[in-house]
Amino acid sequence: MVTDLKKAFLAGAAVGKYRFVKFGADDDTAIVAAAATDKIIGSSESHDVASGDTFDVFMGEIGKVICGGNVARGDALTSDASGGAIATTTAGNRIGGFALKSGVAGDVIPYRIQLGVY
């Protein structure tokens, strides 16, 4: 089972650790997702990254993400304004995956990466 499929990107802006990310200005850059409707591609690695630095985006089966609010295991996750995971049931919201553990704002939790639209 693949649990840590990663792809390297250039940071189009500063990226915090364990944040949902989306494509940046081109195919080779990624930036922090900043809305529930952003096209999430995965989550950032375990340390903060400066703009222009290379970093890994977790795109495999299981990743880690920081909670932007309360989530329960099994919740569909989308992005808050700072790339944190929040639960969603709103039609049209982009999904980065599903929580594998409950958490509160600031907790880093594992999630099943499964991209889609709610």
GROMACS elastic network, one bead per residue, 0.5 to 0.9 nm:
[ bonds ]
;  ai    aj funct       b0    kb
    1    61     6  0.82337   500
    2     5     6  0.64500   500
    2    60     6  0.64850   500
    2    61     6  0.62649   500
    2    62     6  0.81415   500
    3    58     6  0.89976   500
    3    59     6  0.89254   500
    3    60     6  0.56053   500
    3    61     6  0.50064   500
    3    62     6  0.50497   500
    3    63     6  0.73347   500
    4    58     6  0.63797   500
    4    59     6  0.73410   500
    4    60     6  0.53009   500
    4    61     6  0.69525   500
    4    62     6  0.66312   500
    4    63     6  0.69536   500
    5    57     6  0.84482   500
    5    58     6  0.59453   500
    5    59     6  0.54643   500
    5    61     6  0.73163   500
    5    62     6  0.85516   500
    5    63     6  0.89213   500
    6    56     6  0.58434   500
    6    57     6  0.53735   500
    6    59     6  0.54838   500
    6    60     6  0.66045   500
    7    55     6  0.82421   500
    7    56     6  0.54160   500
    7    57     6  0.53860   500
    7    58     6  0.68019   500
    7    59     6  0.71280   500
    8    28     6  0.82197   500
    8    29     6  0.88457   500
    8    54     6  0.64266   500
    8    55     6  0.54346   500
    8    57     6  0.62410   500
    9    12     6  0.88266   500
    9    27     6  0.86091   500
    9    28     6  0.54358   500
    9    29     6  0.51268   500
    9    30     6  0.59950   500
    9    53     6  0.83416   500
    9    54     6  0.55276   500
    9    55     6  0.55685   500
    9    56     6  0.62504   500
    9    57     6  0.71295   500
   10    13     6  0.87785   500
   10    24     6  0.87758   500
   10    28     6  0.61284   500
   10    30     6  0.62527   500
   10    31     6  0.86211   500
   10    51     6  0.77220   500
   10    52     6  0.56685   500
   10    53     6  0.55757   500
   10    55     6  0.63084   500
   10    56     6  0.87340   500
   11    14     6  0.64431   500
   11    15     6  0.67288   500
   11    24     6  0.79354   500
   11    28     6  0.87826   500
   11    29     6  0.56359   500
   11    30     6  0.53824   500
   11    31     6  0.59731   500
   11    32     6  0.88955   500
   11    49     6  0.71018   500
   11    50     6  0.68418   500
   11    52     6  0.50277   500
   11    53     6  0.55417   500
   11    54     6  0.61401   500
   11    55     6  0.68775   500
   12    15     6  0.83752   500
   12    23     6  0.87822   500
   12    24     6  0.58473   500
   12    25     6  0.72541   500
   12    29     6  0.55376   500
   12    30     6  0.57308   500
   12    31     6  0.54363   500
   12    32     6  0.88171   500
   12    50     6  0.87295   500
   12    51     6  0.55266   500
   12    52     6  0.60906   500
   12    53     6  0.84334   500
   13    24     6  0.86263   500
   13    30     6  0.80593   500
   13    31     6  0.59495   500
   13    32     6  0.78981   500
   13    49     6  0.84548   500
   13    50     6  0.67101   500
   13    52     6  0.69736   500
   13    53     6  0.89482   500
   14    31     6  0.74762   500
   14    32     6  0.79954   500
   14    48     6  0.75130   500
   14    49     6  0.56649   500
   14    52     6  0.81131   500
   14    53     6  0.86685   500
   15    18     6  0.88620   500
   15    19     6  0.73870   500
   15    21     6  0.82972   500
   15    30     6  0.86576   500
   15    31     6  0.64222   500
   15    32     6  0.59033   500
   15    44     6  0.74562   500
   15    47     6  0.86992   500
   15    48     6  0.58293   500
   15    49     6  0.51104   500
   15    50     6  0.65397   500
   15    51     6  0.73871   500
   15    55     6  0.89996   500
   15    83     6  0.89656   500
   16    19     6  0.60434   500
   16    32     6  0.77889   500
   16    44     6  0.73612   500
   16    45     6  0.84507   500
   16    46     6  0.84317   500
   16    47     6  0.67454   500
   16    49     6  0.63056   500
   16    50     6  0.86512   500
   16    82     6  0.87361   500
   16    83     6  0.83497   500
   17    43     6  0.83543   500
   17    44     6  0.57428   500
   17    45     6  0.56246   500
   17    49     6  0.75591   500
   17    65     6  0.81608   500
   17    66     6  0.78864   500
   18    43     6  0.56884   500
   18    45     6  0.55832   500
   18    46     6  0.58256   500
   18    47     6  0.76040   500
   18    48     6  0.85576   500
   18    63     6  0.86489   500
   18    64     6  0.60643   500
   18    66     6  0.54029   500
   18    83     6  0.83398   500
   18    84     6  0.79769   500
   18   108     6  0.73078   500
   19    32     6  0.65460   500
   19    33     6  0.76961   500
   19    42     6  0.83615   500
   19    43     6  0.52073   500
   19    44     6  0.52883   500
   19    45     6  0.79980   500
   19    64     6  0.85185   500
   19    65     6  0.57345   500
   19    66     6  0.61659   500
   19    67     6  0.87647   500
   19    79     6  0.84305   500
   19    82     6  0.75990   500
   19    84     6  0.55972   500
   19    85     6  0.76754   500
   20    31     6  0.86744   500
   20    32     6  0.60867   500
   20    33     6  0.55655   500
   20    34     6  0.84922   500
   20    40     6  0.63957   500
   20    41     6  0.75226   500
   20    42     6  0.57959   500
   20    44     6  0.64766   500
   20    57     6  0.89530   500
   20    65     6  0.69076   500
   20    66     6  0.84018   500
   20    78     6  0.81309   500
   20    79     6  0.63224   500
   20    80     6  0.88539   500
   20    82     6  0.84099   500
   20    84     6  0.63772   500
   20    85     6  0.71372   500
   20    96     6  0.73759   500
   21    24     6  0.88649   500
   21    30     6  0.63229   500
   21    31     6  0.54404   500
   21    34     6  0.83229   500
   21    38     6  0.87125   500
   21    39     6  0.82876   500
   21    40     6  0.56013   500
   21    41     6  0.60040   500
   21    42     6  0.58114   500
   21    43     6  0.55522   500
   21    44     6  0.66062   500
   21    57     6  0.77830   500
   21    79     6  0.86167   500
   21    83     6  0.66219   500
   22    29     6  0.86925   500
   22    30     6  0.55143   500
   22    31     6  0.55919   500
   22    32     6  0.61535   500
   22    33     6  0.52848   500
   22    34     6  0.87521   500
   22    38     6  0.68855   500
   22    39     6  0.57530   500
   22    41     6  0.52494   500
   22    42     6  0.73365   500
   22    43     6  0.86789   500
   23    26     6  0.70073   500
   23    27     6  0.68491   500
   23    28     6  0.78492   500
   23    29     6  0.59737   500
   23    31     6  0.61861   500
   23    32     6  0.85610   500
   23    33     6  0.85346   500
   23    39     6  0.76684   500
   23    40     6  0.78152   500
   23    41     6  0.71395   500
   24    27     6  0.72915   500
   24    28     6  0.76342   500
   24    31     6  0.53332   500
   24    32     6  0.86195   500
   25    28     6  0.82064   500
   25    29     6  0.64418   500
   25    30     6  0.77931   500
   25    31     6  0.87824   500
   26    29     6  0.57320   500
   26    30     6  0.82155   500
   27    30     6  0.81954   500
   29    52     6  0.87302   500
   29    54     6  0.87953   500
   30    33     6  0.88975   500
   30    41     6  0.87735   500
   30    57     6  0.84899   500
   31    34     6  0.88941   500
   31    51     6  0.89862   500
   32    40     6  0.89427   500
   32    43     6  0.87998   500
   32    44     6  0.84685   500
   32    81     6  0.87294   500
   32    82     6  0.68040   500
   32    83     6  0.54714   500
   33    36     6  0.81170   500
   33    37     6  0.89229   500
   33    38     6  0.59858   500
   33    39     6  0.76568   500
   33    40     6  0.65036   500
   33    41     6  0.89935   500
   33    79     6  0.62483   500
   33    80     6  0.76680   500
   33    81     6  0.71480   500
   33    82     6  0.68372   500
   33    84     6  0.84421   500
   34    37     6  0.84669   500
   34    38     6  0.67581   500
   34    79     6  0.63920   500
   34    80     6  0.59122   500
   34    82     6  0.54069   500
   34    83     6  0.56266   500
   34    84     6  0.86530   500
   35    38     6  0.53499   500
   35    39     6  0.89548   500
   35    78     6  0.80222   500
   35    79     6  0.55906   500
   35    80     6  0.54488   500
   35    81     6  0.52654   500
   35    82     6  0.80806   500
   35    83     6  0.77755   500
   35    93     6  0.87192   500
   35    94     6  0.88210   500
   36    39     6  0.84640   500
   36    40     6  0.88622   500
   36    78     6  0.54019   500
   36    80     6  0.61934   500
   36    81     6  0.79988   500
   36    86     6  0.87293   500
   36    88     6  0.83169   500
   36    92     6  0.85353   500
   36    93     6  0.52080   500
   36    94     6  0.58375   500
   36    95     6  0.79008   500
   37    40     6  0.84863   500
   37    78     6  0.81097   500
   37    79     6  0.80460   500
   37    92     6  0.69029   500
   37    94     6  0.51356   500
   37    95     6  0.85616   500
   37   117     6  0.85933   500
   38    78     6  0.86720   500
   38    79     6  0.76632   500
   38    93     6  0.79774   500
   38    94     6  0.63328   500
   39    94     6  0.61811   500
   39    95     6  0.82411   500
   39    96     6  0.85194   500
   39   115     6  0.86133   500
   39   116     6  0.85885   500
   39   117     6  0.89858   500
   40    43     6  0.82047   500
   40    78     6  0.80307   500
   40    79     6  0.79176   500
   40    94     6  0.68283   500
   40    95     6  0.70531   500
   40    96     6  0.57116   500
   40   115     6  0.71027   500
   40   116     6  0.85837   500
   41    57     6  0.79730   500
   41    58     6  0.84640   500
   41    59     6  0.68981   500
   41    96     6  0.70945   500
   41   115     6  0.71628   500
   42    57     6  0.58994   500
   42    58     6  0.54108   500
   42    59     6  0.50393   500
   42    60     6  0.82835   500
   42    63     6  0.79322   500
   42    96     6  0.64548   500
   42    97     6  0.87043   500
   42   113     6  0.71426   500
   42   114     6  0.89003   500
   42   115     6  0.80706   500
   43    56     6  0.85028   500
   43    57     6  0.53955   500
   43    58     6  0.52820   500
   43    59     6  0.72342   500
   43    63     6  0.69289   500
   43    64     6  0.69847   500
   43    65     6  0.63127   500
   43    83     6  0.86160   500
   43    96     6  0.83336   500
   43   113     6  0.89433   500
   44    47     6  0.80896   500
   44    48     6  0.85971   500
   44    49     6  0.89741   500
   44    55     6  0.74137   500
   44    56     6  0.62390   500
   44    58     6  0.63038   500
   44    63     6  0.89958   500
   44    64     6  0.83599   500
   44    65     6  0.78846   500
   45    48     6  0.79032   500
   45    49     6  0.88053   500
   45    55     6  0.69916   500
   45    56     6  0.57332   500
   45    57     6  0.61780   500
   45    58     6  0.69457   500
   45    64     6  0.82433   500
   45    65     6  0.89811   500
   46    64     6  0.85680   500
   49    52     6  0.84241   500
   49    53     6  0.63592   500
   49    54     6  0.78035   500
   49    55     6  0.69336   500
   50    53     6  0.56444   500
   50    54     6  0.86584   500
   51    54     6  0.86420   500
   58    61     6  0.86169   500
   58    62     6  0.80339   500
   58    63     6  0.59479   500
   58    64     6  0.81442   500
   58   113     6  0.85778   500
   59    62     6  0.79484   500
   59    63     6  0.73980   500
   59   113     6  0.68533   500
   59   114     6  0.89390   500
   60    63     6  0.69958   500
   60   112     6  0.85654   500
   60   113     6  0.65448   500
   60   114     6  0.88781   500
   61   111     6  0.84580   500
   61   112     6  0.58097   500
   61   113     6  0.52601   500
   61   114     6  0.75704   500
   62    97     6  0.89862   500
   62   100     6  0.89931   500
   62   110     6  0.66430   500
   62   111     6  0.56560   500
   62   113     6  0.55351   500
   62   114     6  0.89630   500
   63   109     6  0.83643   500
   63   110     6  0.55983   500
   63   111     6  0.55090   500
   63   112     6  0.65822   500
   63   113     6  0.64301   500
   64   108     6  0.63674   500
   64   109     6  0.54489   500
   64   111     6  0.59341   500
   64   112     6  0.87254   500
   65    83     6  0.87933   500
   65    84     6  0.70365   500
   65    85     6  0.65389   500
   65   107     6  0.82837   500
   65   108     6  0.53979   500
   65   109     6  0.56312   500
   65   110     6  0.65034   500
   65   111     6  0.70944   500
   66    83     6  0.81492   500
   66    84     6  0.53783   500
   66    85     6  0.60703   500
   66   103     6  0.88897   500
   66   104     6  0.89881   500
   66   105     6  0.74879   500
   66   106     6  0.58588   500
   66   107     6  0.55624   500
   66   109     6  0.63419   500
   66   110     6  0.89267   500
   67    70     6  0.69718   500
   67    71     6  0.72815   500
   67    83     6  0.88450   500
   67    84     6  0.51081   500
   67    86     6  0.63362   500
   67   103     6  0.66217   500
   67   104     6  0.60345   500
   67   106     6  0.53271   500
   67   107     6  0.54186   500
   67   108     6  0.61697   500
   67   109     6  0.72126   500
   68    71     6  0.86188   500
   68    79     6  0.79358   500
   68    80     6  0.63951   500
   68    81     6  0.87893   500
   68    82     6  0.78983   500
   68    83     6  0.76766   500
   68    85     6  0.50639   500
   68    86     6  0.55233   500
   68   104     6  0.73618   500
   68   106     6  0.64389   500
   68   107     6  0.83103   500
   69    80     6  0.86787   500
   69    84     6  0.77730   500
   69    85     6  0.70852   500
   69    86     6  0.55822   500
   69    87     6  0.79193   500
   69   103     6  0.78296   500
   69   104     6  0.53314   500
   69   106     6  0.76526   500
   69   107     6  0.88874   500
   70    85     6  0.88298   500
   70    86     6  0.69096   500
   70    87     6  0.75121   500
   70   102     6  0.76263   500
   70   103     6  0.57516   500
   70   105     6  0.59417   500
   71    74     6  0.85360   500
   71    75     6  0.64750   500
   71    76     6  0.88326   500
   71    77     6  0.81329   500
   71    85     6  0.79747   500
   71    86     6  0.63114   500
   71    87     6  0.56418   500
   71    99     6  0.72888   500
   71   101     6  0.81515   500
   71   102     6  0.54283   500
   71   103     6  0.53729   500
   71   104     6  0.63514   500
   71   105     6  0.84770   500
   72    75     6  0.56025   500
   72    87     6  0.78803   500
   72    99     6  0.67423   500
   72   100     6  0.82083   500
   72   101     6  0.65750   500
   72   103     6  0.65092   500
   72   104     6  0.87721   500
   73    76     6  0.88928   500
   73    98     6  0.75452   500
   73   103     6  0.80565   500
   73   111     6  0.87298   500
   74    77     6  0.89575   500
   74    98     6  0.55690   500
   74    99     6  0.50120   500
   74   100     6  0.60639   500
   74   101     6  0.75626   500
   74   102     6  0.82279   500
   74   111     6  0.88687   500
   75    86     6  0.86447   500
   75    87     6  0.56970   500
   75    88     6  0.72952   500
   75    89     6  0.86088   500
   75    97     6  0.84616   500
   75    98     6  0.54533   500
   75    99     6  0.54101   500
   75   100     6  0.82940   500
   75   102     6  0.86554   500
   76    86     6  0.81736   500
   76    87     6  0.55845   500
   76    88     6  0.57169   500
   76    89     6  0.72258   500
   76    95     6  0.64433   500
   76    96     6  0.77616   500
   76    97     6  0.59585   500
   76    99     6  0.66618   500
   76   118     6  0.81331   500
   77    85     6  0.56850   500
   77    86     6  0.53844   500
   77    88     6  0.58865   500
   77    89     6  0.89137   500
   77    94     6  0.83023   500
   77    95     6  0.54998   500
   77    96     6  0.57651   500
   77    97     6  0.55042   500
   77    98     6  0.55942   500
   77    99     6  0.67484   500
   77   111     6  0.85888   500
   78    83     6  0.85321   500
   78    84     6  0.80312   500
   78    85     6  0.55902   500
   78    86     6  0.54715   500
   78    87     6  0.62563   500
   78    88     6  0.62283   500
   78    93     6  0.69996   500
   78    94     6  0.59774   500
   78    96     6  0.56615   500
   78    97     6  0.75810   500
   79    82     6  0.74059   500
   79    83     6  0.50851   500
   79    84     6  0.54744   500
   79    85     6  0.50580   500
   79    86     6  0.59751   500
   79    87     6  0.85187   500
   79    94     6  0.80568   500
   79    95     6  0.79860   500
   79    96     6  0.77814   500
   80    83     6  0.54300   500
   80    84     6  0.53192   500
   80    85     6  0.63531   500
   80    86     6  0.62643   500
   81    84     6  0.73623   500
   84   105     6  0.82594   500
   84   106     6  0.83928   500
   85    96     6  0.84252   500
   85    99     6  0.89531   500
   85   105     6  0.86393   500
   86   105     6  0.87958   500
   87    98     6  0.87865   500
   87    99     6  0.86073   500
   88    91     6  0.86247   500
   88    93     6  0.72816   500
   88    94     6  0.88778   500
   88    95     6  0.80501   500
   88   118     6  0.78521   500
   89    93     6  0.79082   500
   89   118     6  0.67250   500
   90    93     6  0.58297   500
   90   118     6  0.64681   500
   91    94     6  0.87711   500
   91   117     6  0.75864   500
   91   118     6  0.51009   500
   92   117     6  0.58852   500
   92   118     6  0.55545   500
   93   116     6  0.85957   500
   93   117     6  0.56601   500
   93   118     6  0.54203   500
   94   115     6  0.74546   500
   94   116     6  0.57997   500
   94   118     6  0.62116   500
   95    98     6  0.80224   500
   95   113     6  0.89017   500
   95   114     6  0.72083   500
   95   115     6  0.53955   500
   95   116     6  0.50466   500
   95   117     6  0.55079   500
   95   118     6  0.64759   500
   96   111     6  0.87115   500
   96   112     6  0.83957   500
   96   113     6  0.60235   500
   96   114     6  0.58379   500
   96   116     6  0.69326   500
   96   117     6  0.88168   500
   97   111     6  0.62659   500
   97   112     6  0.52792   500
   97   115     6  0.58126   500
   97   116     6  0.78971   500
   98   110     6  0.88455   500
   98   111     6  0.53928   500
   98   112     6  0.51393   500
   98   113     6  0.67399   500
   98   114     6  0.70401   500
   99   102     6  0.68867   500
   99   103     6  0.87941   500
   99   109     6  0.73094   500
   99   110     6  0.65575   500
   99   112     6  0.64790   500
   99   113     6  0.89487   500
  100   109     6  0.72450   500
  100   110     6  0.55706   500
  100   112     6  0.65725   500
  101   109     6  0.60399   500
  101   110     6  0.64281   500
  101   111     6  0.73770   500
  102   109     6  0.74331   500
  103   106     6  0.81648   500
  103   107     6  0.57172   500
  103   108     6  0.75818   500
  103   109     6  0.67389   500
  104   107     6  0.56710   500
  104   108     6  0.87919   500
  105   108     6  0.86916   500
  111   114     6  0.88531   500
